[in-house]
């Protein structure tokens, strides 16, 4: 009998090992707090709502993003909030990641901001290897870094949650000042590492000799406007003379600021030496844009796109000739048509706003803490920050990292407009009369949407930028293949600017009807010269090149010319997060209910 019991215990011990190993894995608990902004008169939440991926397909992309970049995850959460709850804007208050070893009964942290701060308390309990329960309390306070007590706080979240590992949930919490939304999830792992403070000596010097140079793009349109002048720069190089960062100190035009930064990031200089040792150095330079003297040269190396080869260029000449004729017909389209245009734009502010600061408490003498003498220190003890009541000289008693954030706002606007293109004094102009703005009719029935972000897209005339006869010498072309578009056989024509950047175009793909050479679809990558100054300025400051993709689909036909029925703009920043691009802007535009009053071509006017 004794042997049997021993064997049974051994078997039970072996069976328990996998669960014990899983239970010992560290867990990261993530709470992301948002506050919704609604249109005036729009009703908020009546009760607490809990959304799970299993019952809300809108959360599918959010679940898929959990293991990726923080920005992609936040974008997916914002999309879900905007869609499900019909919000106009969302304030991104903070993201808190807490590591849990499976033992601690309370995780207590403060998050500080310029105007508001938060205290986050989490009481977790493991239910199984794949499930935890927690009680979350979030207090909001108008406080500063120096005040760490709970006095004057308002509890905005107090919620019991059950989390399956890797499964996000969103909790909607009613609040008169604006409903709160808590995104919560947990996973095996540890919180992201806090950034280390890097102390580095930078020497300010006279400009060293440049070794390699690249000229910035100077678009023909800006030269035509006689846009010119000097941009003042501060350039930082590393020990090898490579440009580490470019700062614009004296700006000019947003596109030129961006272009000069992109060019100087490719420069190299003679290394700066101090006492025969190469050092990090900074210096000032100016760059002059002269519209009369400037000769545009190649700035970025042009690499043929995938699928391009000399073998499929046989019909290229005919395709270019026929599309040039089509573009000539398209260019002659004049006023006297109107359509209904719906616009949905979402602005993301997803650049990380988290900063970290460490606080270390050390003893200065051997004595017991007198709580009456030092109430501030007593508060820290009561909050669980310091456990010792006996301190030794020079001993590090307590160390903690604190997160500092500034709330960000992500916004969505929806417009319904009467849209018209017309020519005035041989200049193409647009007119957008607002029918509805975010679901409401404007008080002024003649209210006009004046936003260059939309007019800069030029949906109707986008093919002219790449295929017009006077533009073709500026590009290299390839026939990349065939594809069906709207049920029609189409050639995929790929264009690459010979200069690397032709008036804001870096790449283009055009889908051309194989039968009549009408343009069915266009896809252009590159930053428009006008209308998106905020993005250009951000990219110049961050020293990055954005992904700016504009896609236009053409369907409605009149006299052999196809008019747009859908446009899409996607803007994202690469090079900031190694795990993926950071979304910045999405615009969706649909065109419907065309009314043609007169469409002119070279030979006739059709009514």
QUINOR-V648835 format. One record per backbone hydrogen bond with DSSP energy under -1.0 kcal/mol. CO is the residue of the C=O (numbers start at 1). NH is the residue of the N-H. If there is no record, write none. Layout:
BEGIN
CO,NH / CO,NH
END
This chain:
BEGIN
1,5 / 2,6 / 3,7 / 4,8 / 5,9 / 6,10 / 7,11 / 8,12 / 9,13 / 10,14 / 11,15 / 12,16 / 16,20 / 17,21 / 18,22 / 19,23 / 20,24 / 22,25 / 26,189 / 27,100 / 28,187 / 29,98 / 30,185 / 31,96 / 32,183 / 33,93 / 33,94 / 34,181 / 35,91 / 37,88 / 37,89 / 39,42 / 49,172 / 51,170 / 52,56 / 56,59 / 57,60 / 59,63 / 60,64 / 61,65 / 63,66 / 65,68 / 69,73 / 70,74 / 71,75 / 72,76 / 73,77 / 74,78 / 75,79 / 76,80 / 77,81 / 78,82 / 79,83 / 80,84 / 81,85 / 88,412 / 89,37 / 90,410 / 91,35 / 92,408 / 94,33 / 96,31 / 98,29 / 100,27 / 107,122 / 109,120 / 111,118 / 112,405 / 117,141 / 118,111 / 119,139 / 120,109 / 121,137 / 122,107 / 123,135 / 125,133 / 130,165 / 131,127 / 131,128 / 132,163 / 133,125 / 134,161 / 135,123 / 136,159 / 137,121 / 138,156 / 138,157 / 139,119 / 140,154 / 141,117 / 141,143 / 150,153 / 154,140 / 157,138 / 159,136 / 161,134 / 163,132 / 164,167 / 169,184 / 170,51 / 171,182 / 172,49 / 173,180 / 175,178 / 179,36 / 180,173 / 181,34 / 182,171 / 183,32 / 184,169 / 185,30 / 186,166 / 187,28 / 203,282 / 209,270 / 212,268 / 219,223 / 220,224 / 221,225 / 222,227 / 223,226 / 229,289 / 231,287 / 232,249 / 232,250 / 233,285 / 234,247 / 235,283 / 236,244 / 236,245 / 237,281 / 238,241 / 241,269 / 242,238 / 245,236 / 247,234 / 250,232 / 253,257 / 254,258 / 255,259 / 256,260 / 257,261 / 258,262 / 259,263 / 260,264 / 261,265 / 263,266 / 264,267 / 267,243 / 268,211 / 268,212 / 272,279 / 274,277 / 277,274 / 280,203 / 281,237 / 282,205 / 283,235 / 285,233 / 287,231 / 289,229 / 290,294 / 305,308 / 310,313 / 313,316 / 315,319 / 316,320 / 317,321 / 318,322 / 319,323 / 320,324 / 321,325 / 322,326 / 323,327 / 324,328 / 325,329 / 326,330 / 327,331 / 330,333 / 336,597 / 336,598 / 338,595 / 339,419 / 340,592 / 341,417 / 342,590 / 343,415 / 344,588 / 345,413 / 346,586 / 347,411 / 355,404 / 357,402 / 359,400 / 361,397 / 361,398 / 363,394 / 370,374 / 374,378 / 375,379 / 376,380 / 377,381 / 378,382 / 379,383 / 380,385 / 381,384 / 392,395 / 395,363 / 398,361 / 400,359 / 402,357 / 403,112 / 404,355 / 408,92 / 410,90 / 411,347 / 413,345 / 414,438 / 415,343 / 416,435 / 416,436 / 417,341 / 418,433 / 419,339 / 420,431 / 422,429 / 424,427 / 427,424 / 429,422 / 431,420 / 432,449 / 433,418 / 436,416 / 437,440 / 440,437 / 444,447 / 447,434 / 451,454 / 451,455 / 452,456 / 454,457 / 462,465 / 463,466 / 463,467 / 464,468 / 468,471 / 468,472 / 471,474 / 472,475 / 474,498 / 476,496 / 478,494 / 481,492 / 483,490 / 485,488 / 488,485 / 489,514 / 490,483 / 491,512 / 492,480 / 493,510 / 494,478 / 495,508 / 496,476 / 499,299 / 502,505 / 505,502 / 507,525 / 508,495 / 509,523 / 510,493 / 511,520 / 511,521 / 512,491 / 513,517 / 518,513 / 520,554 / 521,511 / 522,552 / 523,509 / 524,550 / 525,506 / 525,507 / 532,536 / 533,537 / 534,538 / 535,539 / 536,540 / 537,541 / 538,542 / 539,543 / 539,544 / 547,572 / 548,526 / 549,570 / 550,524 / 551,568 / 552,522 / 553,565 / 553,566 / 556,563 / 558,561 / 561,558 / 563,555 / 565,591 / 566,553 / 567,589 / 568,551 / 569,587 / 570,549 / 571,584 / 571,585 / 572,547 / 573,582 / 577,580 / 582,573 / 584,348 / 585,571 / 586,346 / 587,569 / 588,344 / 589,567 / 590,342 / 592,340 / 595,338 / 599,606 / 604,601 / 606,599
END
